[in-house]
Amino acid sequence: MAHRYGPIFSLRLGSKLHVVVNSMELVKIVTRDLDHIMAKCSPPLTTLTISYGGNDIAWSDNDTEWRNMHKIFANQVISHKNLQVCQSFRTYEVRRLVKEVYSKLGTKIDTNEIAFNTEVNVMTSMLWGSRKSTGDGNDSSLIGDGFREVEFKIVQLLTASNIFDFLPMLSRFDLQGRQREMQMLWEYVDRIFENIIQGRIEANSRKNEAKAEDDQRKDFVQVLLELKEQKNAAISLDIIKIKALLMDIVLVTTDTTSIMVEWVMTEILKNPGVMKRVHDELKEVIGMNVVQESHLPKLTYLDAVIKETFRVHTPVPLLVQRCPDESCTVGGYTIPKGTVVYMNVWAIHRDPNNWTNPLEFKP
């Protein structure tokens, strides 16, 4: 539709007007120049369920509270200092992944599964200080083997078309049963978060002052619980918002990462020339040593391969939809207040005005 109707077009689905932006220049206008107007989200009902009523970062409105939550995420999770402290987790899990692959030489392996498990272990170690459950049932607070299937179902429901998103008056009937299914999946994940948070609260109450002083690194759950207790904090945190933040991080970092690892491996195998250049670069930079994170800035071609994979195989076709709180103009067209605005990154990544032969894989 983007090639047929141009950089911006509108369509009415049910009772709502929708506008789709397919141009890089117009997306910049929406996200940068009109950011103060496009501050509201228009989350689907299934999204409201899994995001604790829109209390997360991805689907909450772009207001002062959202900016404060974003600062917490940036300063406590993805800050340079925290990433350096957590480097040992990543190194351990990558070594474990390589060992697992070597142990299965000559047999089929599920690239998505081993990448998913590796990323889950890295993120849970950073978030609450423990790895994925071994499946023996001894610790219900840890993510077990069934979580991968649960997350895949959540993603499927989030990306599925729901009639009640276009006809809100039918939402009470849940004709397709998706709201009920999402509620069951949410309850599964919520029990995990509840066990983790309550377990940490109980552990904190038993921890003596001397031991607290010995703790040099705090995981993300501990940081959030301490911010929750601060009366003069810039943001008012409660258990619901803490769970919503955990949901954002776990869903975004595990499913997308495992899928993209699979696509990167697929493109390298499909393109012998690309594979040779990656091998040559690894030999030149790494030699006979083991890859370290300090090597990554020098692996420029491998970095280009990863970025090209993100372009050709866009993880999500549409960015989080926005909803203007007043009428505005984009690309010469008036967008009325309350319109649902989509940004079509899938079409932008395939726009011949931006790339020559956009369907070809050219790192």
Order of alpha helices (4+ residues) and beta strands (2+ residues): alpha-beta-beta-alpha-beta-alpha-alpha-alpha-alpha-alpha-alpha-alpha-alpha-alpha-alpha-alpha-alpha-alpha-beta-beta-beta-beta-alpha
